[in-house]
Amino acid sequence: MCNIAIIGGGAAGMTAAIVAATAGATVTIFEQKKKVGQKLLSTGNGKCNLSNRRMVMSEYHTSHPRKAEAILNKFGVDDTVDFFGSLGVMIREKNGHLYPYSEQARAVLDAMRVRLAELGVLINTDTPVTSMKRKPDGSYLVMGATFDKVIIASGSQAGAKNEVAAKGYRIASRMGHKIVPVVPGLGRLMCRNQLLDILGGVRCQAKVTLLVSDKKDPQEMEVLLEKGDFSSFEVKGEESGEIQFAANALSGIPVLQLSRIAAYALLAEMDVLVAVDFIPDMSNEEYQEFCHQRLNNAGSNSILGDSGLRKKTLEHFLLGMTHKKINQAIIKKHRLHPDDSIADVGMRQLVPLMMTYKNMVFHIRSVDDWENVQGSAGGVSLAELSDELESLSSPGLYFAGEIIDVDGRCGGYNLQWAWSSGHCAGVSAAGKEIV
């Protein structure tokens, strides 16, 4: 009977444990937290977005997409539905997104914990693995106990308050594995901008564009931002949807989707900007025509001489454009005041002010702290693993989940990778298919 140690009791680790124990292996989980699967409770805003019917590789990031795709195909979406059905978890589908029918992550976690107990899986909690080595006979010594196989499914630092979660990377490195640089992913983009004092708390539909450029002198950067000259920047990604503003950050799913790109650019000491289009439903040409009509309706032909227009304030002119706070922020950006008469403001200032709705730029300083991000990018390279996720340099050592250099977009993709890779590693380590 195969004796397997699993380092990490998250989504991938629990899946690996269930399938390996079902295949007849003796399984021990080492989990650093007080309970296994704690991180699962926060997925999908507590609803646990298990997977997604649109399972395509374009939703994933990895240096080796073909190998990742093969793993995802071995244990796909239908297999995931069947797996949780066998645990008693009913599935609900919403626009292709799969959730437990109760829409409670707790239901998924409880079902997995019950099955682990039924299978007799030994769980050591509050036990970060600090020692592991391969013995001459090919077995592994983990925390003083000998195991035939080891699965490292320790996840990343995402959601962690300390660096204990990074131990899995250090163990992999000591075992001779290359670690693709690990950066925070699916996190807020942090910036210092006085406009955020006004915008904090606003939610709106927008398009966000991520731009990067080689690092410049900070003073030169400020000059470029002031002039609105972004010709030296390259577009690296665009996303649309609801974005959120905080006092010091941009958030929302579109921002989270771009955060891994921003993180790697910042790691390379590049400048990173986010341009926000508050009128995403109009093309630039359509918006220019809209502005022309709005200015004409305001009497732009007689803007300097009409006493009625002198009484119309900038705040009134922008009323109905977007959220009131966005209007206020744009007015402040152009060093104007809401009570200014549009006649006094004049066309020279009104036109660029109006165009800011299509291109308000924020200078990104960092991605949010590890404690606050939802995922990571980077990890153990798939190039160093077999098609069964076994180490090519250390036979009997397997990897699963977030520790591998595969990360997905929001929408159930990261959990599907956890189920797929956990199943693959568990079956492979056990040495035979589940009966």
Summary of the structure (lengths in Angstrom):
residues: 435
radius of gyration: 26.2
end to end distance: 14.8
largest distance: 93.7
contacts: 1499
relative contact order: 0.20
helix: 41%
strand: 25%
